[in-house]
Amino acid sequence: MACLHCAFIAIPLTVLDRTKAFEPLVTTMAKCPKCGKEVYFAERKTHLGKDWHSACLKCSGCNKTLSIGQGAEHEGQPYCQQCYAGKFGTEGFRAGGTSESKKKY
């Protein structure tokens, strides 16, 4: 016997079709880039196209908690504006430091 909708449009409904109709929807959850655990909807913060836990979304330079839309990203790591400008910004006057502060010893 077919369901009323299928009977109306004359398409037989097999037993397999009926069991698949009641399967729960399986969705894949995003993984946090920092800790690698699943990010649930209630704790999700989307920053630069990735889903993060709110506790994991911190600056890689100074460990300051970032809010959505704040900061920048370099090689997959989030940074606040000050750390990003100081490490990866342009050199010179008012640009996050001098060329001497960027030397690697």
PLY file of the C-alpha trace (Angstrom):
ply
format ascii 1.0
element vertex 105
property float x
property float y
property float z
element edge 104
property int vertex1
property int vertex2
end_header
0.00 0.00 0.00
1.29 3.42 -0.86
0.94 6.65 1.06
-1.83 9.03 0.05
0.54 11.36 -1.77
2.16 8.55 -3.74
-1.19 6.91 -4.42
-2.48 10.22 -5.75
0.36 10.57 -8.25
0.41 6.79 -8.94
3.95 6.06 -7.76
4.29 2.87 -5.72
6.12 3.24 -2.42
8.32 0.27 -1.51
9.21 -0.88 1.99
12.73 0.55 1.62
11.35 3.96 0.72
9.15 3.98 3.83
12.05 3.14 6.18
14.30 5.82 4.67
11.58 8.42 5.11
11.79 8.10 8.90
15.58 8.12 9.27
16.84 11.12 11.24
18.72 13.76 9.31
22.45 13.36 9.83
24.39 16.58 9.68
28.12 16.91 10.02
29.25 19.38 12.62
32.15 21.71 12.08
35.37 21.10 13.98
37.05 23.89 15.89
40.37 24.81 14.22
42.11 25.21 17.58
41.01 22.20 19.67
39.65 19.94 16.91
36.41 19.15 18.78
32.91 19.52 17.33
31.39 22.98 17.57
27.73 22.94 18.61
25.38 25.60 17.31
24.86 27.28 20.70
28.60 27.80 21.29
29.62 28.63 17.73
31.47 31.80 16.74
32.11 32.17 13.02
35.32 34.09 12.37
36.79 34.50 8.88
34.85 31.55 7.48
35.57 29.05 10.26
33.49 27.95 13.25
35.21 28.29 16.62
34.31 27.65 20.26
33.97 30.98 22.03
36.73 29.95 24.47
39.08 28.95 21.62
38.79 32.16 19.61
41.78 34.00 21.07
44.66 35.99 19.62
47.67 33.79 18.91
49.99 36.61 19.94
48.62 38.00 23.21
45.88 35.43 24.03
43.20 38.16 24.09
39.64 36.89 23.53
38.38 37.98 20.11
34.83 38.85 19.20
33.19 38.18 15.85
34.57 40.45 13.13
37.49 41.57 15.27
41.03 40.75 14.30
42.74 39.17 11.34
44.15 35.79 10.33
47.62 34.72 9.28
48.35 31.11 8.25
45.11 29.92 9.87
45.79 31.56 13.24
43.64 34.43 14.57
45.29 37.66 15.73
43.98 40.88 17.25
44.57 44.04 15.20
47.50 45.18 17.34
49.40 41.86 17.18
48.70 41.43 13.47
49.97 44.94 12.68
53.03 44.46 14.87
54.02 41.08 13.41
52.83 41.18 9.81
52.01 44.82 9.05
54.05 47.29 7.11
57.18 48.72 8.69
57.70 52.36 9.48
56.08 55.23 11.27
52.80 54.27 13.09
52.72 50.81 11.56
53.20 48.56 14.55
56.89 48.95 15.27
60.22 49.59 13.66
62.29 47.33 11.49
64.50 46.54 14.49
61.55 45.08 16.45
60.88 42.63 13.59
64.38 41.19 13.45
64.63 37.53 14.30
67.61 36.61 16.42
0 1
1 2
2 3
3 4
4 5
5 6
6 7
7 8
8 9
9 10
10 11
11 12
12 13
13 14
14 15
15 16
16 17
17 18
18 19
19 20
20 21
21 22
22 23
23 24
24 25
25 26
26 27
27 28
28 29
29 30
30 31
31 32
32 33
33 34
34 35
35 36
36 37
37 38
38 39
39 40
40 41
41 42
42 43
43 44
44 45
45 46
46 47
47 48
48 49
49 50
50 51
51 52
52 53
53 54
54 55
55 56
56 57
57 58
58 59
59 60
60 61
61 62
62 63
63 64
64 65
65 66
66 67
67 68
68 69
69 70
70 71
71 72
72 73
73 74
74 75
75 76
76 77
77 78
78 79
79 80
80 81
81 82
82 83
83 84
84 85
85 86
86 87
87 88
88 89
89 90
90 91
91 92
92 93
93 94
94 95
95 96
96 97
97 98
98 99
99 100
100 101
101 102
102 103
103 104
